[in-house]
Amino acid sequence: MADIHVGDVGTDFQITVLDSQTNLPKDISSSSQRQIVFGLPDGTSLTKTATFVNTGTDGLIRYVGHSGDLSQAGTWKIQGIIFYSSGAELHTDVAKFKVKPNIAD
């Protein structure tokens, strides 16, 4: 992932959902809803609706950042959640990334 800074807009956050048995990308094309949850440095969280990168058969989901999303410098966490109409939920592992400050911040 390229350097990310406070206030960036258009950052493409992508997560690959892996099958827990094979560790290969999981087909999530039949999911009813997808979310990406961001854990901010101050301990709060931000939940965003995710979309498929392709068709979902490759396990890839994404969220493209909007104005105001990247509001704090520091270490962030990111996790995907996949929902099925049956009520089942699938959570990805938590990953971390850094958001860097700007001169004016």
N, C-alpha and C positions, 0 to 999 in steps of 0.2 A: 504494500500500500504506500502511495506517495505521501510526502509530508502533508499533514492536515493542520490548519490554523483556525483559531477562534474566528467566527464569522464567515468561514468558507461556505459557499453555496454551490450545489451541484456535485458534491462528493458522492461517489457511487460506492455504497456499502454493500458488499456481497458476502453471503454465507452459503457454504455447501453443507447440506444436511446429509450426514453419513449414517449408514446402516450400522447399528450397534454390534451386529454379529460378524459382518464381513469388513467393516470399515471402508466400504465403497459407497459412492453416492447413492442415496435412496430415492426411489421414484415417489415423489410427493404430488404427482399430477392430480390425484383424486382428493386432495385436501380441500376443505371448504374455506379456510382462512389462513393467512400467514402474517406473522408479526415479527418485527425486530425490536428488541428492548435494549435501550442504551442505559448503562449505569454511569451517571455523571460523577466527577471527582468529589462533589459535596455530599454524595450519598443518596441523592434523589435519582429518579429514573424517568425515562422518556420512552413511550411505546408508540411505534409507528407501524402502519400497515405496509406489508411487504408484497411485492409482486414476483412472479416468476421471471428469471432472466431469459429463459427459453420457454419450454413447455412444462417444466417440473419433473420430467423423467430423469433429468440429470442432477436433481437435488438442489439446484441453485435458486436462491431467492435474493432480492435486492431491495434497497431503499435508497433513493437519491435525495440528499440533504436539501432542506429549504432554509430560507432566511430565519435566523434565530435558533436553529437547532444546535449549532456548535457554539455554545455560549460561555464555556469555561475552559481554561487551559488546564492541563494535567492528564492523568491517566484515566481513560474511560474503559468501560466494559461493554461488550456486545454479545447478544444471545438471540438466536432465532427460536420461534415457537410456531409449530405447525398444528392446526386444528382440523379435525375430521367431523363430519356430520354425525357420526356415531357417538361423539362425545370424547373420543380419544384425543390426547394431546401428546406431542413429541417436542422435547426441548433439546437444542443443540448444546454442545459444550460452550462455556463462557470463554471468550477471547478478550484480549486487552489491546488498546492502541493509545497513542499519545496525541493530544491536541496541543499544539504549540501556541504561545502568545504572539501578538504582533507588537511592533514598536509603540503604537498608540494605546495599547491596552494597559 
